[in-house]
């Protein structure tokens, strides 16, 4: 278990800034993709052969993230409504809640708790709500009630996912013990991947968009990295379209959520990031790459190294044969852990 190896260094300010840029990039790419083609995430257009327990978990996990997305959108709109009244500027992004937006909601939460103290399952009297000088009408009060209800429902749903994961051996025997992997991301892994189809770890890399495209560059959503894929339109006719080779939502969770968690928690897996980034910084071939480019390359490498352990542990508990990765079996490359 890699957690027995030494912890990584604490994250510094520069790496934190780079992480925030990466997270924003992943979110923007997903938002753009959803606007262009809401169904381009479905690279496997059938779930008939997907394990039933994982399929049930998928419904649960996706439902929670749908709720989370709605809660964030609602929160952003509330922030826009109340920001100026609380003495802050109005500009806010729709994609996520930043620290400033969270402070606004924290302030509103404090006011809301004061006016709802002792009130169960119903909105408080509007006159009492107006006393704080922030809430001015019933609509604003109802908006806050809806938001905090969604927040409570979301938190409860994530706790239910953690309970459901107890039925999965991969979670109890491996994922739960990995620093930086929480129940939410463990739920994503278990509900979106089919280890039976991953004969080699490279299959997991490709499924998540961590492989190398034919042009020698890291796989992306660029048109040159897409392939032609058949689909059935609403009239039942078979047509073709340019499609991704991987699941972008899964990649966004791995690069935009799990990778930052590894670094921020000083997980032993973060050592892969720092060691690889140091190699890039000191190699003449990469001297012209930007800090963000080398940062993103290092994040991908770190997640790929995690996937190696994920593959070995998952195939083992599933009673499936385990194969060494190509770079080790054929090229003799040794990937040092926790150096």
Long-range contacts (C-beta under 8 A, 24 or more apart in sequence): 1-174, 1-177, 2-178, 2-268, 2-269, 2-309, 2-337, 2-338, 3-177, 3-178, 3-179, 3-267, 3-268, 5-268, 5-271, 5-337, 5-338, 6-268, 6-271, 6-338, 7-179, 7-266, 7-267, 7-268, 8-262, 8-263, 8-266, 8-267, 8-268, 8-269, 8-270, 8-271, 8-273, 8-274, 9-266, 9-270, 9-274, 10-266, 11-263, 11-264, 11-266, 11-270, 14-291, 15-263, 15-295, 16-264, 18-291, 18-292, 18-295, 19-259, 19-260, 19-263, 19-264, 19-295, 21-292, 22-255, 22-256, 22-259, 22-260, 22-292, 22-295, 22-296, 22-299, 23-96, 23-256, 23-260, 24-95, 24-96, 26-251, 26-252, 26-255, 26-256, 27-95, 27-96, 27-252, 27-256, 28-95, 29-221, 29-248, 29-252, 30-248, 30-249, 30-252, 31-95, 33-221, 33-248, 37-241, 40-243, 40-244, 40-248, 41-244, 41-247, 41-248, 41-249, 43-207, 43-229, 43-243, 43-244, 43-245, 43-246, 43-247, 45-231, 49-194, 50-194, 51-194, 51-196, 53-167, 53-168, 54-190, 54-191, 54-194, 55-191, 57-161, 57-164, 57-165, 57-168, 57-187, 57-190, 57-191, 58-191, 58-192, 60-157, 60-160, 60-161, 60-164, 60-187, 60-191, 61-161, 61-184, 61-187, 61-188, 61-191, 62-191, 63-157, 64-154, 64-157, 64-158, 64-161, 64-184, 64-187, 67-150, 67-153, 67-154, 67-157, 68-154, 70-150, 71-147, 71-150, 71-151, 71-154, 72-96, 72-97, 74-143, 74-146, 74-147, 74-150, 75-101, 75-105, 75-147, 76-101, 77-143, 78-105, 78-108, 78-143, 78-144, 78-147, 79-104, 79-105, 81-140, 81-143, 82-108, 82-134, 82-140, 85-134, 86-134, 105-147, 107-134, 108-134, 108-144, 109-148, 111-135, 112-144, 112-145, 112-148, 158-183, 158-184, 161-187, 165-190, 169-317, 170-313, 170-314, 170-317, 173-313, 173-317, 174-309, 174-310, 174-313, 174-314, 174-317, 175-310, 178-267, 178-269, 178-306, 179-262, 179-265, 179-266, 179-267, 179-268, 179-269, 180-258, 180-261, 180-262, 180-264, 180-265, 180-267, 180-269, 180-270, 181-258, 181-261, 182-261, 185-253, 185-257, 185-258, 185-261, 188-250, 188-253, 189-310, 192-247, 192-249, 192-250, 193-250, 195-311, 195-314, 195-315, 195-318, 195-320, 196-318, 196-320, 198-311, 198-315, 199-323, 200-311, 200-323, 200-325, 200-326, 201-307, 201-308, 201-311, 201-312, 201-323, 201-325, 202-325, 202-326, 204-307, 204-310, 204-311, 205-304, 205-307, 206-245, 206-246, 207-246, 207-247, 207-250, 208-246, 208-247, 208-250, 208-251, 208-254, 208-303, 208-307, 209-244, 209-245, 209-246, 209-247, 209-248, 209-250, 209-251, 210-251, 210-254, 210-300, 210-303, 210-304, 210-307, 211-246, 218-296, 218-297, 218-300, 219-245, 219-246, 221-248, 254-303, 255-296, 255-299, 255-300, 255-303, 258-303, 258-306, 259-299, 259-302, 259-303, 262-302, 262-306, 268-337, 268-338, 269-302, 269-305, 269-306, 270-302, 271-337, 271-338, 271-339, 272-298, 272-301, 272-302, 272-305, 272-306, 272-335, 272-337, 273-298, 273-299, 273-301, 273-302, 274-298, 275-336, 275-339, 276-301, 276-302, 305-335, 305-337, 308-335
